[in-house]
Amino acid sequence: MNLAQASRQEIHLKATKSVLNELRDLGLSTYEAQAYLALIQGPNLSATDLCNDTSIPDSKIYFALEELQRKGFVVVSEGVPRRYRALRPKDALGKLRALITQEYESQIGRLNQLAVALEPLYAPGEREDVELAYVVKGFDNVLGRMVDALKSARQEAVIFIPNANIYDRLEKTISNLRRNGVKVKLALPPKIRKQLHGAEHSEIRTMSPNCHNCWLAVVDNKTAISSSEWMTERCHAILTQDPVLVAVTHEYFENPRCCT
């Protein structure tokens, strides 16, 4: 081997080590990263071939390949023996990006829900005069937070309900509020409002069509929870006690463009 060949080999080894480190940092195990890199350079290899080409023990190779298949990094050709082919790096890393994004959004959602759950435990005397807004994700989580907020009402609850299913799931809570002397103001689509003709609510208004994607509640003019995209898997809501945001949300009920 001449000097030029040795130099190229050293550069290749350094590049390979750098790529392995990057793949590990992005969530692949050492064996997964080694197997994928080997498959990029030698397609349609068997598990035995990979063990021979890498330092991966034969007791670990199958688990590494199963994980690579689950993450969308390799394609398996059935047969005896099975052979593995690396997915194109651009496509494989796109799948990894989707997994990382999904995990990130899940963790952020859990953090936001934990913040909301811990807030009532925070000693009132130690709070600074700062109001925060919290994001709640998922239809059932939004519904649960809205029920909790409504149960705390003592004077007034303003509720926009765009869908019969949502109304059915909130009906018991709304009835309990009314029995407890809470002033309940509802904004509903025309079809649901007709079904409640004669119901003993303090005030019922008809939502305009441009507000049918709106799902919100304002409790005692102190707490507001407002949801959007409730018809999709991306349903989320903002929960806040900021006076300005609460006032703006409450004004929807009085705005003729929203309900009449």
GROMACS elastic network, one bead per residue, 0.5 to 0.9 nm:
[ bonds ]
;  ai    aj funct       b0    kb
    1     4     6  0.81818   500
    1     5     6  0.60352   500
    1     6     6  0.64459   500
    2     5     6  0.54137   500
    2     6     6  0.62799   500
    2     7     6  0.87021   500
    3     6     6  0.51028   500
    3     7     6  0.61209   500
    3     8     6  0.86933   500
    4     7     6  0.50770   500
    4     8     6  0.62496   500
    4     9     6  0.86346   500
    5     8     6  0.51293   500
    5     9     6  0.61453   500
    5    10     6  0.86035   500
    6     9     6  0.50830   500
    6    10     6  0.61596   500
    6    11     6  0.86607   500
    7    10     6  0.51135   500
    7    11     6  0.62625   500
    7    12     6  0.86363   500
    8    11     6  0.51007   500
    8    12     6  0.61336   500
    8    13     6  0.86319   500
    9    12     6  0.50066   500
    9    13     6  0.61523   500
    9    14     6  0.86376   500
   10    13     6  0.51179   500
   10    14     6  0.62305   500
   10    15     6  0.86094   500
   11    14     6  0.51674   500
   11    15     6  0.61469   500
   11    16     6  0.85515   500
   12    15     6  0.50880   500
   12    16     6  0.60506   500
   12    17     6  0.85810   500
   13    16     6  0.50354   500
   13    17     6  0.61346   500
   13    18     6  0.85636   500
   14    17     6  0.51173   500
   14    18     6  0.61492   500
   14    19     6  0.86869   500
   15    18     6  0.50583   500
   15    19     6  0.62247   500
   15    20     6  0.86391   500
   16    19     6  0.51838   500
   16    20     6  0.61987   500
   16    21     6  0.86634   500
   16    37     6  0.80859   500
   17    20     6  0.51168   500
   17    21     6  0.62416   500
   17    22     6  0.87121   500
   18    21     6  0.51809   500
   18    22     6  0.63032   500
   18    23     6  0.87717   500
   19    22     6  0.50391   500
   19    23     6  0.61804   500
   19    24     6  0.85976   500
   19    33     6  0.84844   500
   19    37     6  0.83894   500
   20    23     6  0.51813   500
   20    24     6  0.62023   500
   20    25     6  0.86125   500
   20    30     6  0.73862   500
   20    33     6  0.57599   500
   20    34     6  0.67934   500
   20    37     6  0.77559   500
   21    24     6  0.51280   500
   21    25     6  0.61505   500
   21    26     6  0.86939   500
   21    30     6  0.83683   500
   21    33     6  0.84340   500
   22    25     6  0.50444   500
   22    26     6  0.62987   500
   22    27     6  0.89421   500
   23    26     6  0.50988   500
   23    27     6  0.65953   500
   23    28     6  0.56576   500
   23    29     6  0.79779   500
   23    30     6  0.82762   500
   23    32     6  0.87652   500
   23    33     6  0.59575   500
   24    27     6  0.53003   500
   24    29     6  0.56455   500
   24    30     6  0.61861   500
   24    32     6  0.85496   500
   24    33     6  0.66591   500
   25    28     6  0.72294   500
   25    29     6  0.88541   500
   26    96     6  0.81257   500
   26   100     6  0.82230   500
   27    96     6  0.85905   500
   27   100     6  0.84991   500
   28    31     6  0.80434   500
   28    32     6  0.58076   500
   28    33     6  0.58877   500
   28    67     6  0.87856   500
   28    68     6  0.84254   500
   29    32     6  0.50919   500
   29    33     6  0.61158   500
   29    34     6  0.85572   500
   29    64     6  0.78645   500
   30    33     6  0.52083   500
   30    34     6  0.61562   500
   30    35     6  0.86073   500
   30    64     6  0.89505   500
   31    34     6  0.50544   500
   31    35     6  0.60139   500
   31    36     6  0.85010   500
   31    55     6  0.84911   500
   31    56     6  0.61622   500
   31    57     6  0.89452   500
   31    60     6  0.76375   500
   31    61     6  0.72907   500
   31    64     6  0.59887   500
   31    65     6  0.87999   500
   32    35     6  0.51794   500
   32    36     6  0.60983   500
   32    37     6  0.85320   500
   32    61     6  0.82906   500
   32    63     6  0.86547   500
   32    65     6  0.68212   500
   32    67     6  0.73491   500
   32    68     6  0.64027   500
   33    36     6  0.52468   500
   33    37     6  0.61077   500
   33    38     6  0.85594   500
   33    64     6  0.86710   500
   33    68     6  0.87721   500
   34    37     6  0.52368   500
   34    38     6  0.61400   500
   34    39     6  0.86444   500
   34    54     6  0.70602   500
   34    55     6  0.83290   500
   34    56     6  0.77814   500
   35    38     6  0.51077   500
   35    39     6  0.61719   500
   35    40     6  0.87049   500
   35    50     6  0.66527   500
   35    51     6  0.86646   500
   35    54     6  0.74600   500
   35    56     6  0.79131   500
   35    61     6  0.79559   500
   35    64     6  0.74425   500
   35    65     6  0.73950   500
   35    68     6  0.85946   500
   36    39     6  0.50492   500
   36    40     6  0.62393   500
   36    41     6  0.88271   500
   36    65     6  0.84547   500
   36    68     6  0.75661   500
   36    73     6  0.72726   500
   36    74     6  0.75533   500
   36    85     6  0.87830   500
   36    86     6  0.63718   500
   36    87     6  0.88713   500
   37    40     6  0.51541   500
   37    41     6  0.66206   500
   37    42     6  0.87133   500
   37    86     6  0.83133   500
   38    41     6  0.52940   500
   38    42     6  0.60014   500
   38    43     6  0.81377   500
   38    45     6  0.88916   500
   38    50     6  0.70851   500
   38    53     6  0.73633   500
   38    54     6  0.74284   500
   38    86     6  0.87064   500
   39    43     6  0.50811   500
   39    44     6  0.73154   500
   39    45     6  0.68753   500
   39    50     6  0.79254   500
   39    74     6  0.83821   500
   39    84     6  0.73718   500
   39    85     6  0.61035   500
   39    86     6  0.52888   500
   39    87     6  0.88965   500
   40    43     6  0.61843   500
   40    85     6  0.76956   500
   40    86     6  0.55124   500
   40    87     6  0.79901   500
   40    88     6  0.80043   500
   40    89     6  0.81986   500
   41    86     6  0.88610   500
   42    45     6  0.66869   500
   42    85     6  0.82665   500
   42    86     6  0.87111   500
   43    83     6  0.86766   500
   43    84     6  0.70053   500
   43    85     6  0.50231   500
   43    86     6  0.65457   500
   44    76     6  0.85918   500
   44    77     6  0.81409   500
   44    82     6  0.89328   500
   44    83     6  0.52126   500
   44    86     6  0.80529   500
   45    48     6  0.79864   500
   45    49     6  0.57117   500
   45    50     6  0.65554   500
   45    82     6  0.82826   500
   45    83     6  0.51614   500
   45    84     6  0.53693   500
   45    85     6  0.69003   500
   46    49     6  0.50526   500
   46    50     6  0.63525   500
   46    51     6  0.87526   500
   46    81     6  0.64210   500
   46    82     6  0.58623   500
   46    84     6  0.61265   500
   47    50     6  0.51143   500
   47    51     6  0.63065   500
   47    52     6  0.87268   500
   47    58     6  0.78647   500
   47    61     6  0.65361   500
   47    62     6  0.69898   500
   47    65     6  0.81317   500
   47    81     6  0.80773   500
   47    82     6  0.75051   500
   47    83     6  0.72632   500
   47    84     6  0.78407   500
   48    51     6  0.50934   500
   48    52     6  0.62755   500
   48    53     6  0.86484   500
   48    58     6  0.73871   500
   48    61     6  0.85323   500
   48    81     6  0.88573   500
   49    52     6  0.51174   500
   49    53     6  0.61330   500
   49    54     6  0.85563   500
   50    54     6  0.58690   500
   50    55     6  0.85699   500
   50    56     6  0.75849   500
   50    58     6  0.89379   500
   50    61     6  0.78209   500
   51    54     6  0.53037   500
   51    55     6  0.64033   500
   51    56     6  0.53839   500
   51    57     6  0.62946   500
   51    58     6  0.60564   500
   51    61     6  0.70335   500
   52    55     6  0.74377   500
   52    56     6  0.82286   500
   53    56     6  0.85112   500
   54    57     6  0.85359   500
   56    59     6  0.83003   500
   56    60     6  0.66107   500
   56    61     6  0.61783   500
   57    60     6  0.54137   500
   57    61     6  0.63276   500
   58    61     6  0.52978   500
   58    62     6  0.75354   500
   59    62     6  0.72325   500
   59    63     6  0.82558   500
   60    63     6  0.56474   500
   60    64     6  0.63587   500
   60    65     6  0.88406   500
   61    64     6  0.51266   500
   61    65     6  0.61716   500
   61    66     6  0.86285   500
   62    65     6  0.50654   500
   62    66     6  0.60723   500
   62    67     6  0.85834   500
   63    66     6  0.50649   500
   63    67     6  0.62193   500
   63    68     6  0.86097   500
   64    67     6  0.52208   500
   64    68     6  0.62271   500
   64    69     6  0.86664   500
   65    69     6  0.60836   500
   65    70     6  0.85369   500
   65    74     6  0.77879   500
   65    84     6  0.82931   500
   66    69     6  0.50572   500
   66    70     6  0.61407   500
   66    71     6  0.86396   500
   67    71     6  0.61228   500
   67    72     6  0.85174   500
   67    73     6  0.86152   500
   68    71     6  0.51619   500
   68    72     6  0.61538   500
   68    73     6  0.50632   500
   68    74     6  0.58712   500
   68    75     6  0.88827   500
   69    72     6  0.50789   500
   69    73     6  0.57364   500
   69    74     6  0.50759   500
   69    75     6  0.65471   500
   69    76     6  0.75814   500
   70    73     6  0.76764   500
   70    74     6  0.84499   500
   71    74     6  0.81696   500
   71    92     6  0.81221   500
   71    95     6  0.70438   500
   71    96     6  0.68617   500
   71    99     6  0.80157   500
   72    75     6  0.76539   500
   72    87     6  0.74827   500
   72    91     6  0.85775   500
   72    92     6  0.61032   500
   72    93     6  0.88929   500
   72    95     6  0.63673   500
   72    96     6  0.78326   500
   73    85     6  0.87056   500
   73    86     6  0.60993   500
   73    87     6  0.53029   500
   73    88     6  0.80678   500
   73    89     6  0.80239   500
   73    91     6  0.81750   500
   73    93     6  0.79295   500
   73    95     6  0.79250   500
   73    96     6  0.83883   500
   74    84     6  0.64236   500
   74    85     6  0.54738   500
   74    87     6  0.50835   500
   74    88     6  0.87564   500
   74    92     6  0.80397   500
   75    83     6  0.84757   500
   75    84     6  0.57702   500
   75    85     6  0.51631   500
   75    86     6  0.63223   500
   75    87     6  0.65345   500
   76    82     6  0.68296   500
   76    83     6  0.58846   500
   76    85     6  0.64617   500
   76    86     6  0.89516   500
   77    81     6  0.89638   500
   77    82     6  0.57674   500
   77    83     6  0.51600   500
   77    84     6  0.62312   500
   77    85     6  0.79288   500
   78    81     6  0.76093   500
   78    82     6  0.50968   500
   78    83     6  0.68898   500
   78    84     6  0.89717   500
   79    83     6  0.73922   500
   80    83     6  0.82285   500
   86    89     6  0.79154   500
   86    92     6  0.84121   500
   87    90     6  0.83080   500
   87    91     6  0.66399   500
   87    92     6  0.57659   500
   88    91     6  0.54001   500
   88    92     6  0.60681   500
   88    93     6  0.85754   500
   89    93     6  0.58815   500
   89    94     6  0.82753   500
   90    93     6  0.54329   500
   90    94     6  0.61715   500
   90    95     6  0.88830   500
   91    95     6  0.64358   500
   91    96     6  0.87639   500
   92    95     6  0.52256   500
   92    96     6  0.63651   500
   92    97     6  0.86907   500
   93    97     6  0.60049   500
   93    98     6  0.85816   500
   94    98     6  0.63807   500
   94    99     6  0.88092   500
   95    98     6  0.51076   500
   95    99     6  0.63917   500
   95   100     6  0.87435   500
   96    99     6  0.50609   500
   96   100     6  0.61645   500
   96   101     6  0.85218   500
   97   100     6  0.51344   500
   97   101     6  0.60407   500
   97   102     6  0.85233   500
   98   101     6  0.50869   500
   98   102     6  0.60818   500
   98   103     6  0.85959   500
   99   102     6  0.51430   500
   99   103     6  0.61902   500
   99   104     6  0.85334   500
  100   103     6  0.51580   500
  100   104     6  0.60276   500
  100   105     6  0.86228   500
  101   104     6  0.50041   500
  101   105     6  0.61188   500
  101   106     6  0.84931   500
  102   105     6  0.52533   500
  102   106     6  0.61433   500
  102   107     6  0.86607   500
  103   106     6  0.50580   500
  103   107     6  0.61739   500
  103   108     6  0.86059   500
  104   107     6  0.51797   500
  104   108     6  0.61474   500
  104   109     6  0.85551   500
  105   108     6  0.50619   500
  105   109     6  0.60380   500
  105   110     6  0.86003   500
  106   109     6  0.51208   500
  106   110     6  0.62952   500
  106   111     6  0.87039   500
  107   110     6  0.51013   500
  107   111     6  0.61845   500
  107   112     6  0.86752   500
  108   111     6  0.50217   500
  108   112     6  0.61812   500
  108   113     6  0.86339   500
  109   112     6  0.51885   500
  109   113     6  0.62326   500
  109   114     6  0.85600   500
  109   135     6  0.74282   500
  109   136     6  0.67115   500
  109   137     6  0.62891   500
  110   113     6  0.51630   500
  110   114     6  0.60553   500
  110   115     6  0.85656   500
  110   136     6  0.88388   500
  111   114     6  0.50532   500
  111   115     6  0.61371   500
  111   116     6  0.87194   500
  112   115     6  0.50541   500
  112   116     6  0.63588   500
  112   117     6  0.86911   500
  112   134     6  0.60755   500
  112   135     6  0.60017   500
  112   136     6  0.66959   500
  112   137     6  0.88806   500
  113   116     6  0.51297   500
  113   117     6  0.61908   500
  113   118     6  0.86536   500
  113   134     6  0.78145   500
  113   135     6  0.75937   500
  113   136     6  0.63406   500
  113   137     6  0.85313   500
  113   141     6  0.87340   500
  114   118     6  0.60682   500
  114   119     6  0.85132   500
  115   118     6  0.52115   500
  115   119     6  0.60399   500
  115   134     6  0.76872   500
  116   119     6  0.53239   500
  116   120     6  0.77062   500
  116   134     6  0.67909   500
  116   135     6  0.88464   500
  116   136     6  0.88052   500
  116   239     6  0.84577   500
  117   120     6  0.67896   500
  117   121     6  0.80008   500
  118   121     6  0.53976   500
  118   122     6  0.67533   500
  119   122     6  0.53528   500
  119   123     6  0.88777   500
  120   123     6  0.80360   500
  120   124     6  0.85960   500
  121   124     6  0.84464   500
  122   125     6  0.87430   500
  122   126     6  0.77464   500
  122   127     6  0.74974   500
  123   126     6  0.55502   500
  123   127     6  0.68003   500
  124   127     6  0.54617   500
  124   128     6  0.89082   500
  125   128     6  0.85992   500
  127   130     6  0.78457   500
  128   131     6  0.84957   500
  130   242     6  0.81708   500
  131   240     6  0.73906   500
  131   241     6  0.61917   500
  131   242     6  0.50763   500
  131   243     6  0.82364   500
  132   239     6  0.85351   500
  132   240     6  0.61763   500
  132   241     6  0.70716   500
  132   242     6  0.66641   500
  133   238     6  0.63025   500
  133   239     6  0.55244   500
  133   241     6  0.72442   500
  133   242     6  0.73870   500
  134   237     6  0.81136   500
  134   238     6  0.55667   500
  134   239     6  0.50639   500
  134   240     6  0.63734   500
  135   236     6  0.68495   500
  135   237     6  0.56605   500
  135   239     6  0.63614   500
  135   240     6  0.89879   500
  136   139     6  0.89482   500
  136   141     6  0.65824   500
  136   142     6  0.59278   500
  136   145     6  0.79880   500
  136   227     6  0.87637   500
  136   235     6  0.86680   500
  136   236     6  0.54600   500
  136   237     6  0.51027   500
  136   238     6  0.63841   500
  136   239     6  0.73551   500
  137   140     6  0.84647   500
  137   141     6  0.62897   500
  137   142     6  0.64584   500
  137   234     6  0.73898   500
  137   235     6  0.60852   500
  137   237     6  0.64449   500
  138   141     6  0.52974   500
  138   142     6  0.61230   500
  138   143     6  0.85899   500
  138   230     6  0.83790   500
  138   233     6  0.69027   500
  138   234     6  0.67808   500
  138   235     6  0.52022   500
  138   236     6  0.57406   500
  138   237     6  0.84457   500
  139   142     6  0.51850   500
  139   143     6  0.61048   500
  139   144     6  0.85800   500
  139   230     6  0.65037   500
  139   231     6  0.84910   500
  139   232     6  0.85721   500
  139   233     6  0.77039   500
  139   234     6  0.84316   500
  139   235     6  0.56595   500
  139   236     6  0.70592   500
  139   237     6  0.89390   500
  140   143     6  0.50057   500
  140   144     6  0.60489   500
  140   145     6  0.86123   500
  141   144     6  0.50693   500
  141   145     6  0.62085   500
  141   146     6  0.85759   500
  141   236     6  0.85395   500
  142   145     6  0.51988   500
  142   146     6  0.61407   500
  142   147     6  0.86453   500
  142   225     6  0.85465   500
  142   226     6  0.89671   500
  142   227     6  0.74567   500
  142   235     6  0.79984   500
  142   236     6  0.66744   500
  142   237     6  0.62187   500
  142   238     6  0.89720   500
  143   146     6  0.50982   500
  143   147     6  0.61932   500
  143   148     6  0.86605   500
  143   166     6  0.81867   500
  143   169     6  0.84138   500
  143   170     6  0.83176   500
  144   147     6  0.51672   500
  144   148     6  0.62406   500
  144   149     6  0.86462   500
  145   148     6  0.50796   500
  145   149     6  0.61468   500
  145   150     6  0.86174   500
  145   225     6  0.81242   500
  145   239     6  0.83675   500
  146   149     6  0.50531   500
  146   150     6  0.61047   500
  146   151     6  0.85731   500
  146   170     6  0.88870   500
  146   216     6  0.81102   500
  146   217     6  0.71054   500
  146   224     6  0.89695   500
  146   225     6  0.66654   500
  146   226     6  0.88839   500
  146   239     6  0.88417   500
  147   150     6  0.51048   500
  147   151     6  0.61200   500
  147   152     6  0.88225   500
  147   170     6  0.71800   500
  147   173     6  0.68944   500
  148   151     6  0.52239   500
  148   152     6  0.66993   500
  149   152     6  0.54387   500
  149   153     6  0.70758   500
  149   217     6  0.82957   500
  149   218     6  0.85343   500
  149   219     6  0.68475   500
  149   223     6  0.74464   500
  149   224     6  0.83104   500
  149   225     6  0.80833   500
  150   153     6  0.53272   500
  150   154     6  0.89961   500
  150   157     6  0.68993   500
  150   173     6  0.73710   500
  150   174     6  0.79636   500
  150   177     6  0.78697   500
  150   217     6  0.77046   500
  150   218     6  0.82184   500
  150   219     6  0.62881   500
  151   154     6  0.83912   500
  151   173     6  0.70720   500
  151   174     6  0.88097   500
  151   176     6  0.84650   500
  151   177     6  0.73154   500
  152   219     6  0.76682   500
  152   220     6  0.87440   500
  153   156     6  0.63414   500
  153   157     6  0.64840   500
  153   177     6  0.74591   500
  153   182     6  0.69555   500
  153   219     6  0.55646   500
  153   220     6  0.59403   500
  154   157     6  0.84182   500
  154   177     6  0.81875   500
  154   180     6  0.80593   500
  154   181     6  0.78109   500
  154   182     6  0.57858   500
  154   183     6  0.85344   500
  154   219     6  0.82497   500
  154   220     6  0.67454   500
  155   181     6  0.74012   500
  155   183     6  0.59612   500
  155   184     6  0.86596   500
  155   219     6  0.80818   500
  155   220     6  0.56910   500
  156   177     6  0.88383   500
  156   181     6  0.88788   500
  156   182     6  0.53010   500
  156   184     6  0.58655   500
  156   185     6  0.76733   500
  156   218     6  0.81424   500
  156   219     6  0.61094   500
  156   221     6  0.75400   500
  157   174     6  0.88249   500
  157   177     6  0.82996   500
  157   182     6  0.70598   500
  157   183     6  0.62224   500
  157   185     6  0.61587   500
  157   186     6  0.83337   500
  157   217     6  0.68608   500
  157   218     6  0.57260   500
  157   220     6  0.61569   500
  157   221     6  0.80776   500
  158   183     6  0.83736   500
  158   184     6  0.61017   500
  158   186     6  0.59970   500
  158   187     6  0.79680   500
  158   216     6  0.81320   500
  158   217     6  0.54324   500
  158   218     6  0.50573   500
  158   219     6  0.66289   500
  158   220     6  0.84465   500
  158   221     6  0.87392   500
  158   250     6  0.72930   500
  158   253     6  0.75472   500
  159   184     6  0.77280   500
  159   185     6  0.62374   500
  159   186     6  0.50172   500
  159   187     6  0.62589   500
  159   188     6  0.86497   500
  159   215     6  0.77258   500
  159   216     6  0.57895   500
  159   218     6  0.65560   500
  159   219     6  0.86579   500
  159   253     6  0.85800   500
  160   185     6  0.85829   500
  160   186     6  0.59639   500
  160   188     6  0.62712   500
  160   207     6  0.78895   500
  160   211     6  0.89814   500
  160   212     6  0.89322   500
  160   214     6  0.68665   500
  160   215     6  0.52984   500
  160   216     6  0.51671   500
  160   217     6  0.63008   500
  160   253     6  0.81533   500
  161   164     6  0.78485   500
  161   166     6  0.66342   500
  161   167     6  0.62178   500
  161   186     6  0.74327   500
  161   187     6  0.62875   500
  161   188     6  0.54385   500
  161   189     6  0.76845   500
  161   207     6  0.86905   500
  161   212     6  0.82466   500
  161   214     6  0.74931   500
  161   215     6  0.54756   500
  161   216     6  0.71325   500
  161   217     6  0.86840   500
  162   165     6  0.89565   500
  162   166     6  0.74810   500
  162   167     6  0.80164   500
  162   187     6  0.80677   500
  162   188     6  0.58994   500
  162   189     6  0.59628   500
  162   192     6  0.86239   500
  162   207     6  0.78284   500
  162   211     6  0.79824   500
  162   212     6  0.51991   500
  162   213     6  0.66568   500
  162   214     6  0.65668   500
  162   215     6  0.62443   500
  163   166     6  0.53739   500
  163   167     6  0.63610   500
  163   168     6  0.87968   500
  163   188     6  0.79826   500
  163   189     6  0.75786   500
  163   192     6  0.78474   500
  163   212     6  0.81269   500
  163   215     6  0.87469   500
  164   168     6  0.60870   500
  164   169     6  0.86520   500
  164   191     6  0.88821   500
  164   192     6  0.65318   500
  165   168     6  0.51488   500
  165   169     6  0.63847   500
  165   170     6  0.87276   500
  166   169     6  0.52039   500
  166   170     6  0.62044   500
  166   171     6  0.84268   500
  167   170     6  0.50493   500
  167   171     6  0.56436   500
  167   192     6  0.85812   500
  168   171     6  0.51513   500
  168   172     6  0.78933   500
  169   172     6  0.72192   500
  169   173     6  0.82711   500
  170   173     6  0.53922   500
  170   174     6  0.61643   500
  170   175     6  0.86847   500
  171   174     6  0.50762   500
  171   175     6  0.60966   500
  171   176     6  0.86211   500
  172   175     6  0.51085   500
  172   176     6  0.62254   500
  172   177     6  0.86900   500
  173   176     6  0.51530   500
  173   177     6  0.63134   500
  173   178     6  0.88299   500
  174   177     6  0.50931   500
  174   178     6  0.63833   500
  174   179     6  0.87600   500
  174   184     6  0.75077   500
  175   178     6  0.51641   500
  175   179     6  0.62594   500
  175   180     6  0.86564   500
  175   201     6  0.88441   500
  176   179     6  0.50758   500
  176   180     6  0.61694   500
  176   181     6  0.88083   500
  176   182     6  0.87237   500
  177   180     6  0.50928   500
  177   181     6  0.65097   500
  177   182     6  0.52181   500
  177   183     6  0.77245   500
  177   184     6  0.73442   500
  178   181     6  0.52322   500
  178   182     6  0.52197   500
  178   183     6  0.66141   500
  178   184     6  0.65630   500
  178   200     6  0.81553   500
  178   201     6  0.71944   500
  178   202     6  0.84304   500
  179   182     6  0.73813   500
  181   184     6  0.88847   500
  182   202     6  0.89025   500
  183   201     6  0.76763   500
  183   202     6  0.57561   500
  183   203     6  0.83717   500
  184   201     6  0.58628   500
  184   202     6  0.53051   500
  184   203     6  0.67394   500
  184   204     6  0.85349   500
  185   201     6  0.68397   500
  185   202     6  0.57966   500
  185   204     6  0.58703   500
  185   205     6  0.79531   500
  185   253     6  0.84023   500
  186   201     6  0.77087   500
  186   202     6  0.82354   500
  186   203     6  0.62647   500
  186   205     6  0.61919   500
  186   206     6  0.84376   500
  186   253     6  0.84524   500
  187   193     6  0.83067   500
  187   203     6  0.85170   500
  187   204     6  0.57899   500
  187   206     6  0.54916   500
  187   207     6  0.55371   500
  187   253     6  0.71712   500
  187   258     6  0.89015   500
  187   259     6  0.66842   500
  187   260     6  0.85157   500
  188   191     6  0.80581   500
  188   192     6  0.61928   500
  188   193     6  0.57216   500
  188   204     6  0.73851   500
  188   205     6  0.63499   500
  188   206     6  0.51093   500
  188   207     6  0.52055   500
  188   208     6  0.87495   500
  188   212     6  0.85701   500
  188   259     6  0.83166   500
  189   192     6  0.56384   500
  189   193     6  0.61959   500
  189   194     6  0.88383   500
  189   205     6  0.85105   500
  189   206     6  0.55398   500
  189   207     6  0.50556   500
  189   208     6  0.72844   500
  189   209     6  0.77990   500
  189   212     6  0.71839   500
  190   193     6  0.50500   500
  190   194     6  0.62149   500
  190   195     6  0.88307   500
  190   205     6  0.88278   500
  190   206     6  0.57510   500
  190   207     6  0.71642   500
  190   208     6  0.86788   500
  191   194     6  0.54110   500
  191   195     6  0.67253   500
  192   195     6  0.51739   500
  192   196     6  0.66358   500
  193   196     6  0.51749   500
  193   197     6  0.65371   500
  193   204     6  0.75503   500
  193   205     6  0.78026   500
  193   206     6  0.68818   500
  194   197     6  0.53097   500
  195   198     6  0.88882   500
  195   199     6  0.89557   500
  196   199     6  0.53363   500
  196   200     6  0.88838   500
  197   200     6  0.89589   500
  198   201     6  0.85013   500
  200   203     6  0.84768   500
  201   204     6  0.67811   500
  204   260     6  0.89454   500
  205   253     6  0.81090   500
  205   259     6  0.59736   500
  205   260     6  0.53740   500
  206   258     6  0.84145   500
  206   259     6  0.51428   500
  206   260     6  0.52896   500
  207   210     6  0.81765   500
  207   211     6  0.63173   500
  207   212     6  0.68718   500
  207   253     6  0.89094   500
  207   257     6  0.86829   500
  207   258     6  0.58498   500
  207   260     6  0.67136   500
  208   211     6  0.55924   500
  208   212     6  0.69625   500
  208   256     6  0.83717   500
  208   257     6  0.67142   500
  208   258     6  0.52308   500
  208   259     6  0.52040   500
  208   260     6  0.74666   500
  209   212     6  0.54018   500
  209   213     6  0.85483   500
  209   258     6  0.81506   500
  209   259     6  0.89393   500
  210   213     6  0.74271   500
  210   214     6  0.86203   500
  210   257     6  0.83011   500
  210   258     6  0.72573   500
  211   214     6  0.52235   500
  211   215     6  0.85686   500
  211   257     6  0.86219   500
  211   258     6  0.59390   500
  211   259     6  0.80776   500
  212   215     6  0.78851   500
  213   227     6  0.84624   500
  213   228     6  0.63424   500
  213   229     6  0.66185   500
  213   230     6  0.71442   500
  213   231     6  0.80464   500
  214   226     6  0.74479   500
  214   227     6  0.64720   500
  214   228     6  0.60043   500
  214   229     6  0.81854   500
  214   230     6  0.81637   500
  215   225     6  0.84451   500
  215   226     6  0.59288   500
  215   227     6  0.51633   500
  215   228     6  0.66946   500
  215   230     6  0.75673   500
  215   237     6  0.88037   500
  216   224     6  0.73162   500
  216   225     6  0.55101   500
  216   227     6  0.59378   500
  216   228     6  0.87761   500
  216   237     6  0.85483   500
  216   249     6  0.81669   500
  217   223     6  0.81697   500
  217   224     6  0.57365   500
  217   225     6  0.54795   500
  217   226     6  0.65367   500
  217   249     6  0.83176   500
  217   250     6  0.83391   500
  218   221     6  0.59935   500
  218   222     6  0.72409   500
  218   223     6  0.56841   500
  218   225     6  0.66496   500
  218   226     6  0.85326   500
  218   246     6  0.69772   500
  218   247     6  0.89011   500
  218   249     6  0.71976   500
  218   250     6  0.62716   500
  219   222     6  0.59208   500
  219   223     6  0.51686   500
  219   224     6  0.63841   500
  219   225     6  0.87499   500
  219   246     6  0.89563   500
  220   223     6  0.69171   500
  221   224     6  0.77009   500
  221   241     6  0.88415   500
  221   243     6  0.81781   500
  221   246     6  0.64861   500
  221   247     6  0.70985   500
  221   250     6  0.73051   500
  222   240     6  0.85471   500
  222   241     6  0.56693   500
  222   242     6  0.77982   500
  222   243     6  0.68384   500
  222   246     6  0.64598   500
  222   247     6  0.85288   500
  223   239     6  0.74227   500
  223   240     6  0.58781   500
  223   242     6  0.76929   500
  223   243     6  0.83113   500
  223   246     6  0.62417   500
  224   238     6  0.79006   500
  224   239     6  0.58366   500
  224   240     6  0.54949   500
  224   241     6  0.63732   500
  224   242     6  0.84368   500
  224   245     6  0.76261   500
  224   246     6  0.53547   500
  224   247     6  0.87665   500
  224   249     6  0.69763   500
  224   250     6  0.81265   500
  225   237     6  0.64594   500
  225   238     6  0.54865   500
  225   240     6  0.64787   500
  225   241     6  0.89178   500
  225   246     6  0.86179   500
  225   249     6  0.86811   500
  226   236     6  0.84896   500
  226   237     6  0.52408   500
  226   238     6  0.53608   500
  226   239     6  0.67152   500
  226   240     6  0.88834   500
  226   249     6  0.79285   500
  227   230     6  0.66103   500
  227   235     6  0.70955   500
  227   236     6  0.56162   500
  227   238     6  0.64375   500
  227   239     6  0.88394   500
  228   231     6  0.83418   500
  228   234     6  0.85767   500
  228   235     6  0.60958   500
  228   236     6  0.60618   500
  228   237     6  0.63631   500
  228   238     6  0.89164   500
  229   232     6  0.56040   500
  229   233     6  0.79738   500
  229   234     6  0.63106   500
  229   236     6  0.69810   500
  229   237     6  0.89592   500
  230   233     6  0.76548   500
  230   234     6  0.73629   500
  230   236     6  0.70488   500
  230   237     6  0.87709   500
  231   234     6  0.82100   500
  231   235     6  0.68647   500
  232   235     6  0.56918   500
  233   236     6  0.88317   500
  240   243     6  0.85525   500
  240   245     6  0.73264   500
  240   246     6  0.72353   500
  241   244     6  0.86178   500
  241   245     6  0.75001   500
  241   246     6  0.64326   500
  242   245     6  0.54347   500
  242   246     6  0.60529   500
  242   247     6  0.85886   500
  243   246     6  0.51046   500
  243   247     6  0.60406   500
  243   248     6  0.85966   500
  244   247     6  0.51450   500
  244   248     6  0.61798   500
  244   249     6  0.86048   500
  245   248     6  0.51185   500
  245   249     6  0.61199   500
  245   250     6  0.85509   500
  246   249     6  0.51607   500
  246   250     6  0.61208   500
  246   251     6  0.87018   500
  247   250     6  0.50662   500
  247   251     6  0.62665   500
  248   251     6  0.52299   500
  248   252     6  0.70963   500
  249   252     6  0.56799   500
  249   253     6  0.80575   500
  250   253     6  0.60040   500
  250   254     6  0.75892   500
  251   254     6  0.51773   500
  251   255     6  0.61154   500
  252   255     6  0.50431   500
  252   256     6  0.81897   500
  252   257     6  0.82535   500
  252   258     6  0.59629   500
  252   259     6  0.75922   500
  253   256     6  0.79189   500
  253   258     6  0.68393   500
  253   259     6  0.63271   500
  253   260     6  0.83876   500
  254   257     6  0.88216   500
  254   258     6  0.78719   500
  254   259     6  0.73797   500
  254   260     6  0.81767   500
  255   258     6  0.54649   500
  255   259     6  0.64515   500
  255   260     6  0.79148   500
  256   259     6  0.52069   500
  256   260     6  0.54342   500
  257   260     6  0.77423   500
